Amino acid sequence: MKMYDSLMKAGKWTAQQNKAENGEYVDSISELVALCERDGFIPRYYVDTPQDKVDRVIQDLQDYTRNLVVEEMHLGPLLERAVRQIESDRENEIDDEDNDELEKQLYEQYDEENTDEDYEEFYEHEEEERKKNEELFELLESE
């Protein structure tokens, strides 16, 4: 490591030595900004013409949008219909909230726990229905 440092200093290959001698190297953001402002790389005023490909793409998109809105014949009714649809969707959301409240009120009476008698009654009812179905199937098969 010591040999490396001594070779770097002897050959004057370190950035600090080169900067001190040549003054060509920039090793901080503030120096880079000062250099750009001094040499004029950063425009100090608004430039309407595209500076690069990205600016050209942005300008093309803006022109396309402007032409679409200004020159499209049937765009007005289309936008009005879209606004009406959005309004009706909002009203439907409000109606859905009202329906949720109504459901809560209707099912509050069923929040009680079921008892053993309720289960017995249900199973008896199921058994009666099963017997009726069997009788009906037998009647249909005999015909």
N, C-alpha and C positions, 0 to 999 in steps of 0.2 A: 504494500500500500504506500509505503514511504517512497519507493522507487517510482510508482505511478505519479504521485504528486510532484516529485522533482522533475520527471520528464514533461509533464504538462506545463509546469512553470518555465522550464528551459525552452520548450518549443513555442511558448506563448500561444497555447491552444485553449486556454480558459476564456470563457465569455467575458469575464471582467477585464482581462488584459486586452482583448481585442476591442472592447468597447472604449476603453480608455485611450487606445491608440487611434482607432479609426472613427469612433463616434457613429458607427453605422447600426449598432445593435440596439434593440428595444427590449427591455426586460421587465416592463411594468405596464399596466393598462393605462395609467395616466400619461405615460410617454407616448403610447400608441394613439390615444385620443388627441393629444397635443399635435402629434405628427399629422394625423388626418385633418385636423382643423387648419393647420398651417399650410399644408399642401393642397387643400381643397377637395379631399375625397368625400367629405360629408357635405351635402348641399345645405346651405343655411337658409334657403327659401323654398317655397313649394314649387315643384317642377311638374308640369302637367303631362309631359311626355313620359312614356315608360322608360325606366332605367335598366330593366333586365327582363328576362323571360317571365318571371313571376308577375311583374307589373303588367306585362302584356296580357297574360292570362286573366288577371283581375279585370283589366280594362275590357277585354273581350266578353267576360261574363256580365259586366255591368251594361255593356252595349246590348247584349242579347236580352237581358232582363228588361231594359228600357224599351226595346223594340217589341218584345212580347206584350208588355202592358199597353203601350201606346197604339200599336198597329193591329192587335188582335181584335177581330170584329165581335166575337161572341164571348168575350171574357167577362163583361159586366154581368150578364145573367148567371154565368157560372159562379162568379164570386158571391152574388146575392143568394143563390141557392145554397152555397156552402155555409154562409153566415146563418141562414135559416135552419139548416141542419144542425149546426153547433148549438143554436138556441134551443131547438127541440130536444137535443141530447141532454142539455143542462136541466130542462124541465123534467125529463124522464128520470134523471138522477134524483131530483127532489121528490118525485112520486114514489120512487123505490124506497127512499128513506121513510116516507109516510107509511108504506106497506109494511116495512119492518116493524114500525111501532104498532100497527094493527095486529100483526102476527104475535107480537109479545103479549098484547092484551088478550087475544083469543086463547093462547096456550098457557096463560098464567094459572088457570084452573086445573091444568093437568100436571102441574109441577109436584103434586103430592106423591108420596111413595106408595107403591102398590102393596097391598096386604096379601096374605095367604088366601083369603077368601076370593080376592080378585083373580088370582091365578087359577084357583079351582073352578071358578065360574067360566073362565076363558077356556080351560081344557075340556070342560063339559060341553061347552058350545062347539068346540072343534070336533068332538066325538059325535055329536048329533049331526053336524054337517057332513062328516065322513060317512055316517050311516045312510043319510039321505042320498048322497052321491052314489053309494054302492047300489041302493035300491033302484035309482034311476038308470044306472048302467045295466043292471040285470034286466030291467024292463026294456031297454033299447036293444039289448042283445037277443032277447026272446022274440022280438018282432021280426 
